[in-house]
Amino acid sequence: MPKMKTKSGAKKRFVVTGSGKIKRKHAYKSHILTKKSKKRKLALTHATLVHKADEKSVKEQLRLV
């Protein structure tokens, strides 16, 4: 049997932390930045964790389950 491949898009977007949580970047930080406040852009810069409700789906895409 061939190996199961990880979803290419998922491996580019998510990283698994040492404790097993999944880290992601924020959306809306790529263009049309002139109308967004400095505070909003700064908040979008920092990475965050994937929500508990989406965690199972992301782990399946990364073939961690």
Buried (B, 14 or more C-beta within 10 A) or exposed (E): EEEEEEBEEBEEBBEEEEEEEBEBEEEEEEEEEEEBEEEEEEEBEEEEEBEEEEBEEBBEBBEBE
